[in-house]
Amino acid sequence: MYIVEAPPYVWLQYEAQRSILEYFACYQQLEPTPTDFKHWLESLPYSIRAISICSGYQCALQNLSFKRYVLETRGYSLYDHLQATISVEAFA
């Protein structure tokens, strides 16, 4: 059996992806409201806003853009989280 060593960038990608998953896991602790949905819609470009309105609030609860909006408005910055949890090489 041969063991192939992965290139360094693979580990950097893994490190960044793991940190992003941890960040979005924080969303489970929050309770988004219809008001959050309304404010998020106002921040979207018109075409995406129209699709999101048609999809509705329940669908938005699973949308990564909406999840990040809720996290950011509650003080959970993705940038800060990445900076605190991954190496300088992976962050660059």
Residue, then its C-alpha position, 0 to 999 in steps of 0.5 A: m500500500y502506498i501513502v501519498e502525501a498531500p500537497p500543502y495547499v490541501w491542508l490549508q484548504y481543509e483548515a479554512q473549510r473546517s473553520i468556516l463550518e465552525y462559524f456557521a455552526c454558531y447559527q444554530q444557537l441563534e433565533p432569526t426573526p422575520t425582521d432579520f429576513k426583512h432587513w436581509l432582503e433590503s440588502l440584496p440586489y433586486s433580482i436576488r431579492a425577488i427570488s428570495i421573496c418568492s422563496g420565503y422566510q422558511c427557505a431563507l433559514q437554510n440560505l448561507s447568505f441569510k445565515r451569514y447576515v444573521l451571524e454578522t448582525r449578532g456580532y459574529s464576524l466571519y473575518d474575525h473568526l477566520q483570523a482567530t482560528i486558522s493559520v496565517e498561511a491558510f488565511a492569506 
